[in-house]
Amino acid sequence: MTDPMKNCREVGKTMDAWSRFLILDELLRNRNKYYLLNELVDKVNDALEEYGYEPVSKRTIQEDLKFMKSDRGWRIELRPRLY
């Protein structure tokens, strides 16, 4: 038997990911601030909680960044900051 709520849950997961992508995009566009991974996780989780979403793990943010850099994503280029 198929699960009638499966599509609703899948849409929910997609919207959660899309929300994270938008938050990450906004943070990464700020050329005056360089974020460490832990800072990105904290900022994304603060924004997610503000919008009523559950916080995510460091691994989730790593996977989101990996996707955003990939051919399936937007091929963003992240340059490490050199001190």
C-alpha positions in Angstrom: 0.0 0.0 0.0 1.3 3.5 -0.9 1.7 6.2 1.7 -0.7 9.1 0.8 1.4 11.5 2.9 4.7 10.7 1.2 4.4 13.5 -1.3 3.6 16.0 1.5 6.7 14.9 3.4 8.8 15.1 0.3 7.6 18.6 -0.4 8.3 19.6 3.2 11.9 18.3 2.9 12.4 20.2 -0.4 11.1 23.4 1.1 13.4 22.9 4.1 16.4 22.5 1.8 15.3 25.5 -0.3 15.0 27.6 2.8 18.6 26.6 3.8 19.9 27.4 0.3 18.3 30.9 0.4 19.8 31.5 3.9 23.2 30.3 2.8 23.1 32.3 -0.3 22.4 35.5 1.6 25.2 34.8 4.1 27.8 33.9 1.4 27.0 37.0 -0.7 28.3 39.3 2.1 31.8 40.0 0.9 32.6 41.9 4.1 32.3 38.8 6.3 33.9 35.4 6.0 32.3 32.6 7.9 33.8 29.5 9.4 31.6 26.3 9.0 30.5 26.4 12.6 29.5 30.1 12.2 27.4 29.2 9.1 25.7 26.4 11.0 24.8 28.7 13.8 23.6 31.5 11.5 21.5 29.1 9.4 20.0 27.5 12.5 19.1 30.9 14.0 17.3 31.9 10.8 15.6 28.5 10.5 14.3 28.7 14.1 13.1 32.3 13.4 11.0 30.9 10.5 9.7 28.0 12.5 11.9 25.2 11.1 13.9 22.7 13.0 17.7 23.3 13.4 20.0 21.2 11.2 23.4 19.5 11.8 26.8 20.6 10.6 26.7 17.6 8.2 23.5 18.9 6.6 25.1 22.3 6.0 28.2 20.6 4.6 26.0 18.6 2.2 24.1 21.7 1.2 27.3 23.5 0.4 28.5 20.5 -1.6 25.3 20.5 -3.6 25.5 24.2 -4.2 29.0 23.8 -5.6 28.1 20.8 -7.8 26.9 20.7 -11.4 23.4 19.7 -10.1 23.4 22.9 -8.0 24.5 26.3 -9.0 28.2 25.7 -9.3 29.0 28.3 -6.7 32.7 29.0 -6.1 33.8 29.2 -2.5 37.2 30.6 -2.0 39.0 30.1 1.3 40.1 33.2 3.1 43.9 33.4 3.3 45.3 35.1 6.4 
